[in-house]
């Protein structure tokens, strides 16, 4: 068995972790109001082939991220049909939002600490500008692990 020790100099990983979230996030393609019916939100996720969407208030300010996991847990924990529930009913207590000035390492630590796979990225006024998911983070790590651009695992 081989033991691998981390070094203090993270080199390219250190540079990667200092990139701003706005450089690596994806657009917030699905944005829904907090009063949107939960079943319609789930249908939109399925139609768009995504597991997350940004939720906003009446003024368009970011309230967090709705995930398919939250929808499923809401459905499992409440006997009323999804048809009568709103997106806000399935939102977590702590919003999964990070500011645009954060770097990737900060966002990754926040995601791990909150146990979430996606965060909304909001501008200083609270409006959503994008979303960062574990998929983008894993893509960055994979690209960094193979700097020559050869075949990825």
Secondary structure, DSSP 4 states (H G I P E B T S, - for coil): -------S--THHHHHHTSBHHHH-B----EEETTSBHHHHHHHHHHHT-SEEEEE-TTSBEEEEEEHHHHHHHHHH--S-GGG-BHHHHS-SS--EEETT-BHHHHHHHHHHHT-SEEEEE-TTSBEEEEEEHHHHHHHHHHHHTTT-----
